[in-house]
């Protein structure tokens, strides 16, 4: 499968709503069922605002179909946490296990390491999402803690893992 990575666009809103509506996608994320195209249009417009530091990437196939997305987001406005970013990944149900997550993470972490002055990347993942945990570990993420009863999923409270990755070769002055 040919995978192309590019920045998310407002015109991707319908594809995002379709991808996030699948139970095997939204149940693995902190997303709610029944997303609307308008909600995604608004999110994507906000993310594209001038001065916004976040990077939202999409993976598309040769027909232009959305396979997945990933985002790198500032941890907050606090001066002492400007070196930290949080990461999120979502993969269409039909594209899971086909290298889409690997392609998205490689692009996002290249950006974080080489262009965005990010020392630490953080994420949370459901503790029972073995496929995602394996992907994150492949890129150097390590579990830092378990958060019990973190989120409600399908009528039950579930645990998540806090994971993080430090820049493998922090920049230095030449």
N, C-alpha and C positions, 0 to 999 in steps of 0.2 A: 504494500500500500504506500503510495506517495503522500507524504505529509508536508504541508507548508505551514510555517509559523509566521504570523503577522500580528500587528496591533489590532485589538478589538475596535470595531466601528459601530456607530449608532445604527447603521443599517443591519447589524447582526441581531437586533432585538428579537425578531420573530424566531430565529434559530435558537437563541438562548432560551426563550420561553418554552419552545418545543423540547429542547434537551432537558431542561430542569423540571419538566412536567413528568418525566418518567420516574416511577417509584424507586427503581434501583439507582437513580442518580440523586434525587432530592433526599432520600432516606440516608445516604452516606454523608450528607452535608448538613449545615445548619440552615437549610432552605425549607420553605413550607410548600405543601402541595398547591396546585392550581396557580402557578405563576402567570402573570399576564404580560403580553408584549409591551404594553405601555409601561409597566414597572421596569422592565429591562431597558426600554428606550431611555427612561429617566436615569437609571443607574449608569448607563453607558454615556449619556450626555454629561452627567456630573463628573465622571472619570476622565472625560476629554477636555474639561475646563482648563483654560490657560493657567499655568502655574501649579497645576496638580502634579504631585510627584509620583503618584501611583503609576504602575505599568500593568495593563491588562492585555494579555496575549490570547490568541485563539489558534487552534490547529484546524486546518481544513484539508479535505482530500482533493483529488484532481478535478472533481466535479464542483468544487466550491462548497461542499457540505460541511457543516460544523461538526468536528469530532471531539472537541474539548476546549477547555479554557484554563488559564492560570493567571493569578494576579499577585503582584508584589505591592504591598501597602505600607506606608509609613506607620510605625508603631504608635505614633502620637506626636503632639507638638512640643513635648517636654525637651528642653535643650539637652539634657543628659542622656536622652534615649534616641537622638537623631541618627545614631549608627545602627539602629535596629529596624528591621522590616518584618512584616508578617506575610505569610504565603498561603494561598488557597489554590486548589486544583479541582476541576470537575471534568469528567470524561463521559461522553455519550455512552449509553448502555451498549449500543452496537459496536463501539470502538474499544471497549475495555479489554485489556490484555494484549493489545496490538502495537505497543510502543508509543502511543500518543502521549501518555504521561511522561515517559522518558524524554521525548522530544521537547515537550513544554518545559519541564524542569531544567533541562540542559540550557535552553534559551534564557529562561528567567534567571537562573543562577549565574550565567555568564554576564548578564546585565548587572546583577547585584554585585558581583565580584570585580568587574572591570570598568564599570561606568557609574554606578550609583552610590559609591562610598558607603556600602553596607558591610558592617563587620559581622553582624549576627542576624540570622533569619530564623524566625519562630513560626510554629504552626501548632494546631491542635488536630487530632485525628481520633475517630472513635476507636476505642481499645480493641474492638473485635474486627477491625478492618485490616486484616492481615496483608492483603494485596497492596494497599496504600502504604502501610508501615514498611513493607519490604522495599517499595520504590523509594521512600524517603531515606531509608538506611543506605541504599545504593548510592545516594548522593551525599552521604556523610552526616545525615541527621541522627541525633541520639535522643533517646527518651530521657526526659528530665523529671518527670513526675506523672502520677495518675490522679486525675480529678474525678472523684466518685460522684455519680448522679448529676453529671454536668449538663445533660440535655435530655429533653423528652423526645423520644423517637417511637412512633407507632404505639403510643400508650404506655411506654415503660421508660423509666429513667435509666440512662446508660452512661458509662464511664468514657472518658477520653484520656489520651496521653498528650502531655505537653512535650514537644520535640523541638530541638534547635540544632543549628549548624553554624559553626564559626567559619569565617573566611579561611580557606586552606592556606593561602599565602598573602597575608595582609600587605597592602602597598607600603613601599618604603621610599625614602628619598635617595635618588641616585647621585 
